[in-house]
């Protein structure tokens, strides 16, 4: 974290890398959602315990993405 005082405008500038953090979280949520959709799209395997887990993970990722974009 970098904190600087700007005397000309009498303000404090804080560079904490928050923009990079939000980008990484969005990217990981997108990858997780795509992975969940791909795991659920396999029609050859019966709907079982692992499909329920991937459905839950996909729903959490979709909810997180909705919160970040809206």
C-alpha positions in Angstrom: 0.0 0.0 0.0 1.3 3.4 -1.0 0.0 6.5 0.7 1.0 10.0 -0.5 -0.1 13.5 0.5 -0.6 15.8 -2.4 0.0 19.4 -1.1 -1.3 21.2 -4.2 -4.8 19.7 -3.9 -4.6 19.0 -0.2 -5.6 15.4 -0.7 -4.4 11.9 0.1 -3.6 9.4 -2.7 -3.8 5.8 -1.7 -2.6 3.1 -4.1 -3.7 -0.3 -2.7 -4.1 -2.5 -5.8 -7.8 -2.9 -5.3 -8.6 -2.8 -9.0 -6.2 -5.7 -9.6 -7.9 -7.6 -6.7 -11.4 -7.2 -8.2 -10.1 -8.3 -11.6 -8.6 -11.5 -10.2 -11.8 -12.3 -8.3 -13.9 -11.8 -11.4 -11.6 -13.9 -13.5 -11.6 -16.7 -11.0 -15.4 -16.6 -10.7 -15.7 -16.8 -14.5 -13.3 -19.7 -14.7 -15.2 -21.5 -11.9 -18.6 -20.9 -13.6 -17.3 -22.2 -17.0 -15.8 -25.3 -15.2 -19.1 -26.0 -13.5 -21.1 -25.7 -16.7 -18.6 -28.0 -18.5 -18.9 -30.6 -15.7 -22.7 -30.4 -15.7 -22.9 -30.7 -19.5 -21.6 -34.3 -19.6 -24.8 -36.2 -20.3 -23.2 -39.6 -20.3 -22.8 -39.6 -16.5 -25.9 -40.0 -14.3 -27.0 -37.2 -12.1 -25.4 -37.9 -8.7 -23.5 -36.5 -5.8 -20.7 -34.8 -7.8 -23.3 -33.2 -10.2 -25.1 -31.7 -7.1 -21.8 -30.3 -5.8 -20.9 -28.8 -9.2 -24.4 -27.4 -9.5 -24.0 -25.7 -6.1 -20.5 -24.4 -7.0 -21.9 -23.0 -10.3 -24.8 -21.3 -8.6 -22.4 -19.7 -6.1 -20.1 -18.5 -8.9 -23.1 -17.1 -10.9 -24.4 -15.3 -7.8 -20.9 -13.8 -7.2 -20.6 -12.7 -10.8 -24.0 -11.1 -10.7 -23.0 -9.2 -7.6 -19.8 -8.0 -9.2 -21.3 -6.9 -12.5 -24.5 -5.3 -11.2 
